[in-house]
């Protein structure tokens, strides 16, 4: 018997607090092995400066003024790449620093380059 793929699309709703917690997890341990995080405000009111080498080998410095927008972009790219297990862990608040790291890498570089 042959298997037949069925495409299912649906929206996942996230609270801004969930996105903030994911951002905090990334900045406080998820991305530190490939990215220097400076000027980070753990309250989320101010942005953060991220310095890293991108997938093309160029040094980049990015000032994140809106962490919700950055994390949303990363989560949408997770969905585009069909990483549904990771999305489900994040939605259930059962994620770890590795998941937060992947979200930020996808947002910044459109792929997971490190790790």
C-alpha positions in Angstrom: 0.0 0.0 0.0 1.4 3.4 -1.0 1.5 6.4 1.4 -0.1 9.6 0.3 1.1 12.9 1.7 -1.6 15.3 2.8 -0.8 19.0 3.3 -2.3 20.6 6.4 -2.0 24.3 7.1 -3.1 26.1 10.3 -2.2 29.1 12.3 -0.5 28.9 15.7 -1.1 31.8 18.1 1.7 32.9 20.4 1.5 35.4 23.3 4.0 38.2 23.2 5.3 36.9 26.6 6.1 33.6 24.9 8.1 35.4 22.3 9.9 37.5 24.9 10.8 34.4 26.9 12.2 32.7 23.7 14.3 35.8 23.0 15.6 35.8 26.6 16.5 32.2 26.3 18.4 32.8 23.1 20.3 35.9 24.4 21.1 34.3 27.8 22.6 31.1 26.5 21.2 29.8 23.2 23.2 31.9 20.7 26.3 32.8 22.8 28.5 30.1 21.1 28.3 31.8 17.7 27.2 35.4 18.6 28.3 38.1 20.9 25.3 39.7 22.6 25.9 43.2 23.9 23.7 46.0 25.1 21.1 43.4 25.9 18.3 44.6 28.1 16.7 41.6 29.9 13.5 43.5 30.5 12.9 43.6 26.7 12.3 47.3 26.7 15.5 48.1 24.8 17.1 46.2 22.0 20.3 44.2 21.8 23.4 44.3 19.7 24.3 41.0 18.1 27.8 40.6 16.4 28.4 37.4 14.5 30.0 35.9 11.3 27.2 35.2 8.8 26.9 32.2 6.5 29.0 33.9 3.8 31.8 34.5 6.3 31.2 38.2 6.7 31.3 39.9 10.1 27.9 41.4 10.9 26.6 43.6 13.6 22.8 43.8 14.0 20.9 46.0 16.4 17.6 44.3 17.3 15.1 47.0 18.2 12.1 44.7 18.1 12.7 41.3 19.4 9.0 40.3 18.8 9.4 40.9 15.1 12.7 39.0 15.0 11.4 36.0 16.8 8.2 36.0 14.7 10.3 35.9 11.6 12.3 33.0 12.9 9.1 31.1 13.9 7.6 31.7 10.4 10.8 30.3 8.9 10.5 27.3 11.2 7.0 26.7 9.8 8.3 27.3 6.2 10.9 24.6 6.8 8.3 22.2 8.3 10.0 22.1 11.7 6.7 21.3 13.3 8.2 19.4 16.4 10.2 22.5 17.3 7.2 24.8 16.8 5.1 22.6 19.0 7.7 22.6 21.8 7.9 26.3 21.7 4.1 26.7 21.6 3.9 24.3 24.7 6.7 26.2 26.5 8.8 23.0 26.4 11.7 24.3 24.4 15.3 24.6 25.3 18.3 26.9 24.4 18.9 24.9 21.2 15.4 25.6 19.9 15.8 29.3 20.8 19.1 29.3 19.0 17.5 27.9 15.8 14.8 30.5 15.8 17.3 33.4 16.0 19.6 31.8 13.3 16.7 31.4 10.9 15.6 35.0 11.5 19.0 36.4 11.0 20.5 34.1 8.3 17.5 32.3 6.8 19.1 29.0 7.7 20.7 27.2 10.7 24.4 27.7 10.1 25.9 26.9 13.5 25.2 23.8 15.6 
